[in-house]
Amino acid sequence: MKFNFSFQKVLDFKENEKEIAHQEYGTVKLQQTQIEEQIEGLEMVKDEIFNQYNQVHRKTVWEILEVQQEIEHVNLKMKQLENQSQIIHKKVEEKHQLLIEKSQEAKMWNQWKAKSKEAFQKQMDRKEQAMLDEMAILRYSRRI
């Protein structure tokens, strides 16, 4: 006789939820990484602007204003990306918590399945032993 877990569909559903949560977490984590890379890129651009400004000792007023505008533009972009980064960071934490919850649920159902299978196997072993005992008694009673 084969073991059939009566809640297999629930277990499959919980495993599917866990997989979806894992994918969502990966997607949000990737977005976070991309934003961090953009921030690093803007920091490098900002450093280049400062280096260009420092290379020439005498600048005209227009060149100074131009550099200031570029710096302000880069700072504005960085601030926007940092705000996005904070939002994404919160999403990452939420998705991570969801993934942990779904993993725990799936693990609980898997443990229940394993315990059910173990109980089923013990019951089958007892039945088999009872049949063997009965066969031994019948053989013994035939000899007498």
DSSP file (Angstrom, degrees, kcal/mol; ACC not computed):
  #  RESIDUE AA STRUCTURE BP1 BP2  ACC     N-H-->O    O-->H-N    N-H-->O    O-->H-N    TCO  KAPPA ALPHA  PHI   PSI    X-CA   Y-CA   Z-CA
    1    1 A M              0   0    0      0, 0.0     2,-0.3     0, 0.0   123,-0.0   0.000 360.0 360.0 360.0 138.0    0.0    0.0    0.0
    2    2 A K        -     0   0    0      1,-0.0     2,-0.4     2,-0.0     0, 0.0  -0.686 360.0-114.7 -97.0 144.6    1.3    3.4   -1.0
    3    3 A F        -     0   0    0     -2,-0.3     2,-0.5     2,-0.0   114,-0.1  -0.630  29.4-172.5 -78.6 129.0    1.4    6.5    1.3
    4    4 A N        -     0   0    0     -2,-0.4     2,-0.6   113,-0.0     3,-0.0  -0.981  18.9-140.2-122.7 117.8   -0.9    9.3    0.2
    5    5 A F    >   -     0   0    0     -2,-0.5     3,-1.5     1,-0.2     4,-0.2  -0.670   9.9-148.8 -77.2 120.9   -0.6   12.6    2.2
    6    6 A S  T 3  S+     0   0    0     -2,-0.6     3,-0.3     1,-0.3    -1,-0.2   0.714  94.8  47.5 -67.8 -19.9   -4.2   13.8    2.5
    7    7 A F  T 3> S+     0   0    0      1,-0.2     4,-2.4     2,-0.1    -1,-0.3  -0.052  71.3 123.8-109.4  31.8   -3.1   17.5    2.4
    8    8 A Q  H <> S+     0   0    0     -3,-1.5     4,-2.8     1,-0.2     5,-0.2   0.860  72.8  54.2 -61.3 -36.9   -0.7   17.2   -0.6
    9    9 A K  H  > S+     0   0    0     -3,-0.3     4,-2.3     2,-0.2    -1,-0.2   0.896 108.9  48.3 -66.1 -38.2   -2.6   20.0   -2.4
   10   10 A V  H  > S+     0   0    0      2,-0.2     4,-2.6     1,-0.2    -2,-0.2   0.925 112.0  49.8 -65.6 -43.2   -2.1   22.3    0.5
   11   11 A L  H  X S+     0   0    0     -4,-2.4     4,-2.5     1,-0.2    -2,-0.2   0.922 110.8  49.1 -60.7 -44.8    1.6   21.4    0.7
   12   12 A D  H  X S+     0   0    0     -4,-2.8     4,-2.2     1,-0.2    -1,-0.2   0.903 111.2  50.5 -61.2 -41.0    1.9   22.1   -3.0
   13   13 A F  H  X S+     0   0    0     -4,-2.3     4,-2.6     2,-0.2    -2,-0.2   0.915 110.9  48.3 -62.6 -43.8    0.2   25.4   -2.6
   14   14 A K  H  X S+     0   0    0     -4,-2.6     4,-2.2     2,-0.2    92,-0.2   0.888 111.2  50.2 -65.5 -39.3    2.5   26.4    0.3
   15   15 A E  H  X S+     0   0    0     -4,-2.5     4,-2.1     2,-0.2    -1,-0.2   0.895 111.0  49.9 -63.6 -40.1    5.5   25.4   -1.7
   16   16 A N  H  X S+     0   0    0     -4,-2.2     4,-2.5     2,-0.2    -2,-0.2   0.916 109.5  50.5 -65.4 -43.7    4.3   27.5   -4.7
   17   17 A E  H  X S+     0   0    0     -4,-2.6     4,-2.6     1,-0.2    -2,-0.2   0.909 110.1  50.9 -59.1 -42.1    3.7   30.5   -2.4
   18   18 A K  H  X S+     0   0    0     -4,-2.2     4,-2.2    84,-0.2    -1,-0.2   0.908 110.1  49.3 -62.3 -42.4    7.2   30.1   -1.1
   19   19 A E  H  X S+     0   0    0     -4,-2.1     4,-2.2     2,-0.2    -2,-0.2   0.903 111.5  48.8 -65.1 -41.7    8.6   30.0   -4.6
   20   20 A I  H  X S+     0   0    0     -4,-2.5     4,-2.6     2,-0.2    -2,-0.2   0.922 111.2  49.9 -64.0 -43.9    6.7   33.1   -5.6
   21   21 A A  H  X S+     0   0    0     -4,-2.6     4,-2.4     1,-0.2    78,-0.2   0.886 109.9  51.9 -61.6 -38.5    7.9   34.9   -2.5
   22   22 A H  H  X S+     0   0    0     -4,-2.2     4,-2.2     2,-0.2    -1,-0.2   0.910 110.8  47.3 -64.3 -42.6   11.5   33.9   -3.3
   23   23 A Q  H  X S+     0   0    0     -4,-2.2     4,-2.3     2,-0.2    -2,-0.2   0.907 112.0  49.5 -65.9 -42.0   11.1   35.3   -6.9
   24   24 A E  H  X S+     0   0    0     -4,-2.6     4,-2.4     2,-0.2     5,-0.2   0.907 110.7  50.6 -63.9 -40.8    9.6   38.6   -5.6
   25   25 A Y  H  X S+     0   0    0     -4,-2.4     4,-2.5     1,-0.2    -1,-0.2   0.919 110.4  49.7 -62.0 -43.5   12.4   38.9   -3.1
   26   26 A G  H  X S+     0   0    0     -4,-2.2     4,-2.0     2,-0.2    -2,-0.2   0.889 110.5  50.2 -62.6 -39.7   15.0   38.3   -5.9
   27   27 A T  H  X S+     0   0    0     -4,-2.3     4,-2.1     2,-0.2    -2,-0.2   0.933 113.3  44.3 -64.2 -47.0   13.3   40.9   -8.1
   28   28 A V  H  X S+     0   0    0     -4,-2.4     4,-2.3     1,-0.2    -2,-0.2   0.884 112.0  53.1 -67.0 -38.0   13.3   43.6   -5.4
   29   29 A K  H  X S+     0   0    0     -4,-2.5     4,-2.1    -5,-0.2    -1,-0.2   0.887 108.1  51.4 -63.7 -38.5   16.8   42.8   -4.4
   30   30 A L  H  X S+     0   0    0     -4,-2.0     4,-2.3     2,-0.2    -2,-0.2   0.903 108.5  51.0 -64.0 -41.9   17.9   43.2   -8.0
   31   31 A Q  H  X S+     0   0    0     -4,-2.1     4,-2.3     1,-0.2    -2,-0.2   0.908 109.1  51.7 -61.1 -41.4   16.2   46.6   -8.1
   32   32 A Q  H  X S+     0   0    0     -4,-2.3     4,-2.3     1,-0.2    -2,-0.2   0.915 109.6  49.4 -61.9 -43.0   18.0   47.6   -5.0
   33   33 A T  H  X S+     0   0    0     -4,-2.1     4,-2.2     1,-0.2    -1,-0.2   0.902 109.8  51.5 -63.1 -41.8   21.3   46.6   -6.5
   34   34 A Q  H  X S+     0   0    0     -4,-2.3     4,-2.2     2,-0.2    -1,-0.2   0.909 110.2  48.4 -63.7 -42.0   20.6   48.6   -9.7
   35   35 A I  H  X S+     0   0    0     -4,-2.3     4,-2.4     2,-0.2    -1,-0.2   0.914 110.2  51.7 -65.2 -41.6   19.8   51.7   -7.7
   36   36 A E  H  X S+     0   0    0     -4,-2.3     4,-2.3     1,-0.2    -1,-0.2   0.895 109.5  50.4 -61.8 -39.0   23.0   51.4   -5.6
   37   37 A E  H  X S+     0   0    0     -4,-2.2     4,-2.3     2,-0.2    -1,-0.2   0.892 109.3  51.1 -65.1 -39.2   25.0   51.0   -8.8
   38   38 A Q  H  X S+     0   0    0     -4,-2.2     4,-2.3     2,-0.2    -2,-0.2   0.904 109.4  50.6 -64.1 -40.6   23.3   54.2  -10.2
   39   39 A I  H  X S+     0   0    0     -4,-2.4     4,-2.2     2,-0.2    -2,-0.2   0.925 110.6  48.8 -63.3 -43.9   24.2   56.1   -7.0
   40   40 A E  H  X S+     0   0    0     -4,-2.3     4,-1.9     1,-0.2    -1,-0.2   0.898 110.2  52.2 -61.3 -39.9   27.8   54.9   -7.3
   41   41 A G  H  X S+     0   0    0     -4,-2.3     4,-2.1     1,-0.2    -2,-0.2   0.898 109.4  48.8 -62.9 -40.9   27.9   56.0  -10.9
   42   42 A L  H  X S+     0   0    0     -4,-2.3     4,-2.7     2,-0.2    -1,-0.2   0.864 107.9  54.5 -67.9 -35.3   26.6   59.5  -10.0
   43   43 A E  H  X S+     0   0    0     -4,-2.2     4,-2.2     2,-0.2    -1,-0.2   0.892 108.7  49.1 -63.9 -37.8   29.2   59.8   -7.2
   44   44 A M  H  X S+     0   0    0     -4,-1.9     4,-2.3     2,-0.2    -2,-0.2   0.905 110.6  50.0 -67.1 -40.4   31.9   59.0   -9.9
   45   45 A V  H  X S+     0   0    0     -4,-2.1     4,-2.3     2,-0.2    -2,-0.2   0.918 110.1  51.1 -61.8 -42.9   30.3   61.7  -12.2
   46   46 A K  H  X S+     0   0    0     -4,-2.7     4,-2.2     1,-0.2    -2,-0.2   0.910 109.5  49.7 -61.6 -43.1   30.4   64.2   -9.3
   47   47 A D  H  X S+     0   0    0     -4,-2.2     4,-2.4     1,-0.2    -1,-0.2   0.895 109.4  52.1 -62.5 -40.2   34.0   63.4   -8.6
   48   48 A E  H  X S+     0   0    0     -4,-2.3     4,-2.6     2,-0.2    -2,-0.2   0.901 107.9  51.4 -62.8 -40.5   34.9   63.9  -12.3
   49   49 A I  H  X S+     0   0    0     -4,-2.3     4,-2.2     1,-0.2    -2,-0.2   0.933 111.0  47.6 -62.4 -45.0   33.1   67.3  -12.3
   50   50 A F  H  X S+     0   0    0     -4,-2.2     4,-2.2     1,-0.2    -2,-0.2   0.891 111.3  51.3 -62.6 -39.2   35.1   68.3   -9.2
   51   51 A N  H  X S+     0   0    0     -4,-2.4     4,-1.3     2,-0.2    -2,-0.2   0.907 109.5  49.7 -64.5 -41.5   38.4   67.1  -10.8
   52   52 A Q  H  X S+     0   0    0     -4,-2.6     4,-0.8     1,-0.2     3,-0.3   0.902 111.6  49.3 -63.4 -40.0   37.6   69.1  -14.0
   53   53 A Y  H  < S+     0   0    0     -4,-2.2     3,-0.4     1,-0.2    -1,-0.2   0.890 111.6  48.6 -66.0 -39.1   37.0   72.2  -11.9
   54   54 A N  H  < S+     0   0    0     -4,-2.2    -1,-0.2     1,-0.2    -2,-0.2   0.690  98.4  69.9 -76.2 -18.5   40.2   71.8  -10.0
   55   55 A Q  H  < S+     0   0    0     -4,-1.3     2,-0.5    -3,-0.3    -1,-0.2   0.864  95.4  54.0 -70.5 -35.7   42.3   71.2  -13.1
   56   56 A V     <  -     0   0    0     -4,-0.8    -1,-0.1    -3,-0.4     3,-0.1  -0.875  67.5-160.1-105.3 129.1   42.1   74.8  -14.3
   57   57 A H  S    S+     0   0    0     -2,-0.5     2,-0.6     1,-0.2    -1,-0.1   0.891  78.4  48.4 -75.4 -40.3   43.1   77.6  -11.9
   58   58 A R        +     0   0    0      0, 0.0     2,-0.3     0, 0.0    -1,-0.2  -0.894  68.4 172.6-109.7 122.1   41.3   80.4  -13.6
   59   59 A K        -     0   0    0     -2,-0.6     2,-0.1    -3,-0.1    -6,-0.0  -0.906  29.9-119.0-122.8 151.9   37.7   80.0  -14.6
   60   60 A T     >  -     0   0    0     -2,-0.3     4,-2.1     1,-0.1     5,-0.2  -0.415  33.2-107.4 -80.7 167.0   35.2   82.4  -15.9
   61   61 A V  H  > S+     0   0    0      1,-0.2     4,-2.7     2,-0.2     5,-0.2   0.886 120.5  53.8 -61.6 -39.3   32.0   83.1  -14.0
   62   62 A W  H  > S+     0   0    0      1,-0.2     4,-2.5     2,-0.2    -1,-0.2   0.894 107.7  49.4 -64.4 -40.3   30.0   81.2  -16.6
   63   63 A E  H  > S+     0   0    0      2,-0.2     4,-2.3     1,-0.2    -1,-0.2   0.894 111.5  49.3 -65.9 -39.3   32.2   78.1  -16.3
   64   64 A I  H  X S+     0   0    0     -4,-2.1     4,-2.4     2,-0.2    -2,-0.2   0.931 112.6  47.3 -65.5 -44.4   31.9   78.3  -12.5
   65   65 A L  H  X S+     0   0    0     -4,-2.7     4,-2.5     2,-0.2    -2,-0.2   0.892 110.8  52.7 -62.6 -39.6   28.1   78.6  -12.8
   66   66 A E  H  X S+     0   0    0     -4,-2.5     4,-2.3     2,-0.2    -1,-0.2   0.925 110.0  47.4 -61.6 -45.7   28.0   75.8  -15.2
   67   67 A V  H  X S+     0   0    0     -4,-2.3     4,-2.6     1,-0.2    -2,-0.2   0.908 111.3  51.6 -63.3 -42.0   30.0   73.5  -12.9
   68   68 A Q  H  X S+     0   0    0     -4,-2.4     4,-2.8     1,-0.2    -2,-0.2   0.902 109.6  49.8 -62.1 -41.0   27.7   74.5  -10.0
   69   69 A Q  H  X S+     0   0    0     -4,-2.5     4,-2.6     2,-0.2    -1,-0.2   0.909 110.7  49.7 -64.7 -41.0   24.6   73.6  -12.0
   70   70 A E  H  X S+     0   0    0     -4,-2.3     4,-2.6     2,-0.2    -2,-0.2   0.925 112.2  47.8 -62.4 -43.6   26.1   70.3  -13.0
   71   71 A I  H  X S+     0   0    0     -4,-2.6     4,-2.9     2,-0.2    -2,-0.2   0.924 112.3  48.9 -63.6 -44.3   26.9   69.6   -9.3
   72   72 A E  H  X S+     0   0    0     -4,-2.8     4,-2.4     2,-0.2    -1,-0.2   0.897 111.7  50.3 -61.9 -40.0   23.3   70.6   -8.3
   73   73 A H  H  X S+     0   0    0     -4,-2.6     4,-2.4     2,-0.2    -2,-0.2   0.929 112.4  45.9 -63.4 -45.9   21.8   68.4  -11.0
   74   74 A V  H  X S+     0   0    0     -4,-2.6     4,-2.6     1,-0.2    -2,-0.2   0.909 112.5  51.2 -64.7 -41.4   23.9   65.4   -9.9
   75   75 A N  H  X S+     0   0    0     -4,-2.9     4,-2.5     2,-0.2    -2,-0.2   0.897 109.6  50.5 -62.0 -40.0   23.1   66.1   -6.2
   76   76 A L  H  X S+     0   0    0     -4,-2.4     4,-2.4     2,-0.2    -2,-0.2   0.932 111.5  47.2 -63.2 -46.0   19.4   66.2   -7.1
   77   77 A K  H  X S+     0   0    0     -4,-2.4     4,-2.7     1,-0.2    -2,-0.2   0.908 111.9  51.1 -61.3 -41.7   19.6   62.9   -9.0
   78   78 A M  H  X S+     0   0    0     -4,-2.6     4,-2.6     1,-0.2    -2,-0.2   0.910 109.1  50.5 -63.5 -41.1   21.5   61.4   -6.1
   79   79 A K  H  X S+     0   0    0     -4,-2.5     4,-2.2     2,-0.2    -1,-0.2   0.916 111.3  48.6 -62.8 -42.5   18.8   62.5   -3.6
   80   80 A Q  H  X S+     0   0    0     -4,-2.4     4,-2.4     1,-0.2    -2,-0.2   0.924 113.0  47.4 -62.3 -44.3   16.1   61.0   -5.8
   81   81 A L  H  X S+     0   0    0     -4,-2.7     4,-2.6     1,-0.2    -2,-0.2   0.874 109.7  52.9 -66.5 -35.7   18.0   57.8   -6.1
   82   82 A E  H  X S+     0   0    0     -4,-2.6     4,-2.2     2,-0.2    -1,-0.2   0.892 109.0  49.9 -66.5 -37.9   18.6   57.7   -2.3
   83   83 A N  H  X S+     0   0    0     -4,-2.2     4,-2.1     2,-0.2    -2,-0.2   0.930 112.6  47.0 -63.0 -44.6   14.9   58.1   -1.7
   84   84 A Q  H  X S+     0   0    0     -4,-2.4     4,-3.0     1,-0.2     5,-0.2   0.892 109.7  54.9 -61.4 -39.2   14.2   55.3   -4.1
   85   85 A S  H  X S+     0   0    0     -4,-2.6     4,-2.6     1,-0.2    -2,-0.2   0.899 107.1  49.2 -62.3 -41.5   16.8   53.3   -2.4
   86   86 A Q  H  X S+     0   0    0     -4,-2.2     4,-2.0     2,-0.2    -1,-0.2   0.908 112.5  47.9 -64.8 -41.2   15.1   53.7    1.0
   87   87 A I  H  X S+     0   0    0     -4,-2.1     4,-2.2     2,-0.2    -2,-0.2   0.938 113.9  46.5 -63.6 -46.5   11.8   52.7   -0.5
   88   88 A I  H  X S+     0   0    0     -4,-3.0     4,-3.0     1,-0.2    -2,-0.2   0.888 108.5  56.4 -63.2 -38.8   13.3   49.7   -2.1
   89   89 A H  H  X S+     0   0    0     -4,-2.6     4,-2.3    -5,-0.2    -1,-0.2   0.910 107.8  48.2 -60.3 -41.8   15.2   48.8    1.1
   90   90 A K  H  X S+     0   0    0     -4,-2.0     4,-2.5     2,-0.2    -1,-0.2   0.913 112.0  49.6 -63.5 -41.9   11.8   48.7    2.9
   91   91 A K  H  X S+     0   0    0     -4,-2.2     4,-3.1     1,-0.2     5,-0.3   0.908 108.8  52.6 -62.9 -41.0   10.4   46.6    0.2
   92   92 A V  H  X S+     0   0    0     -4,-3.0     4,-2.4     1,-0.2    -1,-0.2   0.925 110.3  47.9 -60.5 -44.4   13.3   44.2    0.4
   93   93 A E  H  X S+     0   0    0     -4,-2.3     4,-2.5     2,-0.2    -1,-0.2   0.920 113.1  48.2 -62.6 -43.3   12.8   43.9    4.2
   94   94 A E  H  X S+     0   0    0     -4,-2.5     4,-2.5     1,-0.2    -2,-0.2   0.938 113.9  45.7 -61.9 -46.8    9.1   43.2    3.6
   95   95 A K  H  X S+     0   0    0     -4,-3.1     4,-2.6     1,-0.2    -1,-0.2   0.859 111.4  53.3 -66.4 -34.4    9.7   40.6    0.9
   96   96 A H  H  X S+     0   0    0     -4,-2.4     4,-2.3    -5,-0.3    -1,-0.2   0.923 110.1  47.1 -65.6 -43.8   12.4   39.0    3.1
   97   97 A Q  H  X S+     0   0    0     -4,-2.5     4,-2.5     2,-0.2    -2,-0.2   0.911 112.6  50.0 -62.8 -41.9   10.0   38.7    6.0
   98   98 A L  H  X S+     0   0    0     -4,-2.5     4,-2.8     1,-0.2     5,-0.2   0.910 109.9  50.8 -62.1 -42.4    7.3   37.3    3.7
   99   99 A L  H  X S+     0   0    0     -4,-2.6     4,-2.4   -78,-0.2    -2,-0.2   0.906 109.9  49.9 -62.2 -42.0    9.8   34.8    2.3
  100  100 A I  H  X S+     0   0    0     -4,-2.3     4,-2.4     2,-0.2    -2,-0.2   0.930 112.1  47.9 -62.0 -45.4   10.8   33.7    5.8
  101  101 A E  H  X S+     0   0    0     -4,-2.5     4,-2.5     1,-0.2    -2,-0.2   0.935 113.6  46.3 -61.0 -47.0    7.1   33.2    6.7
  102  102 A K  H  X S+     0   0    0     -4,-2.8     4,-2.5     1,-0.2   -84,-0.2   0.872 112.1  51.5 -66.0 -36.3    6.3   31.2    3.6
  103  103 A S  H  X S+     0   0    0     -4,-2.4     4,-2.4    -5,-0.2    -1,-0.2   0.906 110.5  48.7 -65.8 -41.0    9.4   29.1    4.1
  104  104 A Q  H  X S+     0   0    0     -4,-2.4     4,-2.5     2,-0.2    -2,-0.2   0.909 111.6  49.4 -65.2 -41.8    8.4   28.4    7.7
  105  105 A E  H  X S+     0   0    0     -4,-2.5     4,-2.4     2,-0.2    -2,-0.2   0.942 112.8  46.6 -61.5 -47.3    4.9   27.4    6.6
  106  106 A A  H  X S+     0   0    0     -4,-2.5     4,-2.4   -92,-0.2    -2,-0.2   0.895 112.3  51.0 -62.9 -39.5    6.2   25.1    3.8
  107  107 A K  H  X S+     0   0    0     -4,-2.4     4,-2.6     2,-0.2    -1,-0.2   0.906 108.7  51.6 -64.2 -41.5    8.7   23.6    6.3
  108  108 A M  H  X S+     0   0    0     -4,-2.5     4,-2.3     1,-0.2    -2,-0.2   0.929 111.5  46.5 -61.0 -45.5    5.9   23.0    8.8
  109  109 A W  H  X S+     0   0    0     -4,-2.4     4,-2.3     1,-0.2    -1,-0.2   0.885 111.9  51.1 -66.1 -37.3    3.8   21.2    6.2
  110  110 A N  H  X S+     0   0    0     -4,-2.4     4,-2.5     2,-0.2    -1,-0.2   0.892 110.2  49.4 -65.1 -39.4    6.7   19.2    5.0
  111  111 A Q  H  X S+     0   0    0     -4,-2.6     4,-2.7     2,-0.2     5,-0.2   0.907 110.0  51.1 -65.4 -40.3    7.4   18.1    8.6
  112  112 A W  H  X S+     0   0    0     -4,-2.3     4,-2.5     1,-0.2    -2,-0.2   0.911 110.2  49.6 -62.5 -41.0    3.8   17.1    9.0
  113  113 A K  H  X S+     0   0    0     -4,-2.3     4,-2.7     2,-0.2    -2,-0.2   0.925 110.9  49.6 -62.4 -44.2    4.0   15.1    5.8
  114  114 A A  H  X S+     0   0    0     -4,-2.5     4,-2.3     1,-0.2    -2,-0.2   0.910 112.4  47.1 -62.8 -42.3    7.1   13.3    7.0
  115  115 A K  H  X S+     0   0    0     -4,-2.7     4,-2.6     2,-0.2    -1,-0.2   0.894 112.2  50.5 -66.3 -39.0    5.6   12.5   10.4
  116  116 A S  H  X S+     0   0    0     -4,-2.5     4,-2.5    -5,-0.2    -2,-0.2   0.912 111.2  48.4 -64.2 -41.6    2.4   11.3    8.7
  117  117 A K  H  X S+     0   0    0     -4,-2.7     4,-2.6     2,-0.2    -2,-0.2   0.906 111.2  50.5 -65.2 -40.5    4.5    9.1    6.5
  118  118 A E  H  X S+     0   0    0     -4,-2.3     4,-2.4     2,-0.2    -2,-0.2   0.920 111.6  47.4 -63.4 -43.9    6.4    7.8    9.4
  119  119 A A  H  X S+     0   0    0     -4,-2.6     4,-2.4     2,-0.2    -2,-0.2   0.905 112.0  50.9 -63.5 -41.1    3.2    7.0   11.3
  120  120 A F  H  X S+     0   0    0     -4,-2.5     4,-2.5     1,-0.2    -2,-0.2   0.918 110.2  49.4 -60.9 -44.1    1.8    5.3    8.2
  121  121 A Q  H  X S+     0   0    0     -4,-2.6     4,-2.5     2,-0.2    -2,-0.2   0.900 110.4  50.1 -64.5 -40.6    5.0    3.2    7.9
  122  122 A K  H  X S+     0   0    0     -4,-2.4     4,-2.5     2,-0.2    -1,-0.2   0.914 111.1  49.4 -62.7 -42.2    4.8    2.1   11.5
  123  123 A Q  H  X S+     0   0    0     -4,-2.4     4,-2.4     2,-0.2    -2,-0.2   0.919 111.6  48.5 -63.1 -43.0    1.2    1.1   11.1
  124  124 A M  H  X S+     0   0    0     -4,-2.5     4,-2.5     1,-0.2    -2,-0.2   0.891 110.6  51.5 -64.1 -39.3    2.0   -0.9    8.0
  125  125 A D  H  X S+     0   0    0     -4,-2.5     4,-2.6     2,-0.2    -2,-0.2   0.907 110.0  49.3 -63.2 -41.6    4.9   -2.6    9.8
  126  126 A R  H  X S+     0   0    0     -4,-2.5     4,-2.6     2,-0.2    -2,-0.2   0.913 111.6  48.7 -63.8 -42.4    2.6   -3.5   12.7
  127  127 A K  H  X S+     0   0    0     -4,-2.4     4,-2.4     2,-0.2    -2,-0.2   0.921 112.4  48.5 -62.7 -42.8    0.0   -4.9   10.3
  128  128 A E  H  X S+     0   0    0     -4,-2.5     4,-2.4     1,-0.2    -2,-0.2   0.915 112.2  48.6 -63.3 -42.9    2.8   -6.9    8.5
  129  129 A Q  H  X S+     0   0    0     -4,-2.6     4,-2.6     2,-0.2    -1,-0.2   0.891 110.1  52.1 -65.0 -38.8    4.1   -8.2   11.8
  130  130 A A  H  X S+     0   0    0     -4,-2.6     4,-2.5     2,-0.2    -2,-0.2   0.906 110.4  48.3 -63.5 -41.3    0.5   -9.2   12.9
  131  131 A M  H  X S+     0   0    0     -4,-2.4     4,-2.5     2,-0.2    -2,-0.2   0.913 111.9  49.1 -64.9 -41.7    0.1  -11.1    9.7
  132  132 A L  H  X S+     0   0    0     -4,-2.4     4,-2.3     2,-0.2    -2,-0.2   0.897 111.8  49.4 -64.4 -39.6    3.4  -12.9   10.1
  133  133 A D  H  X S+     0   0    0     -4,-2.6     4,-2.3     2,-0.2    -2,-0.2   0.917 111.2  49.1 -64.2 -42.6    2.5  -13.7   13.7
  134  134 A E  H  X S+     0   0    0     -4,-2.5     4,-2.5     1,-0.2    -2,-0.2   0.903 110.8  50.1 -64.1 -40.7   -0.9  -15.1   12.6
  135  135 A M  H  X S+     0   0    0     -4,-2.5     4,-2.3     1,-0.2    -1,-0.2   0.894 110.5  50.3 -63.8 -39.2    0.8  -17.2    9.8
  136  136 A A  H  X S+     0   0    0     -4,-2.3     4,-2.3     2,-0.2    -2,-0.2   0.900 110.6  49.1 -66.2 -39.9    3.3  -18.6   12.4
  137  137 A I  H  X S+     0   0    0     -4,-2.3     4,-2.6     2,-0.2    -2,-0.2   0.917 111.0  50.1 -65.0 -43.0    0.4  -19.5   14.7
  138  138 A L  H  X S+     0   0    0     -4,-2.5     4,-1.6     2,-0.2    -2,-0.2   0.904 111.8  47.7 -62.9 -41.8   -1.5  -21.2   11.9
  139  139 A R  H  X S+     0   0    0     -4,-2.3     4,-1.4     2,-0.2    -1,-0.2   0.912 113.4  48.1 -63.9 -42.3    1.6  -23.2   10.9
  140  140 A Y  H  X S+     0   0    0     -4,-2.3     4,-1.1     1,-0.2    -2,-0.2   0.902 110.3  51.1 -66.2 -40.0    2.2  -24.2   14.5
  141  141 A S  H  < S+     0   0    0     -4,-2.6    -1,-0.2     1,-0.2    -2,-0.2   0.795 107.0  54.8 -70.7 -26.3   -1.4  -25.2   15.0
  142  142 A R  H  < S+     0   0    0     -4,-1.6    -1,-0.2     1,-0.2    -2,-0.2   0.837 104.3  54.8 -71.8 -33.6   -1.2  -27.4   11.8
  143  143 A R  H  <        0   0    0     -4,-1.4    -1,-0.2     1,-0.2    -2,-0.2   0.811 360.0 360.0 -70.2 -29.4    1.8  -29.3   13.2
  144  144 A I     <        0   0    0     -4,-1.1    -1,-0.2     0, 0.0    -2,-0.2   0.488 360.0 360.0 -84.1 360.0    0.0  -30.2   16.4
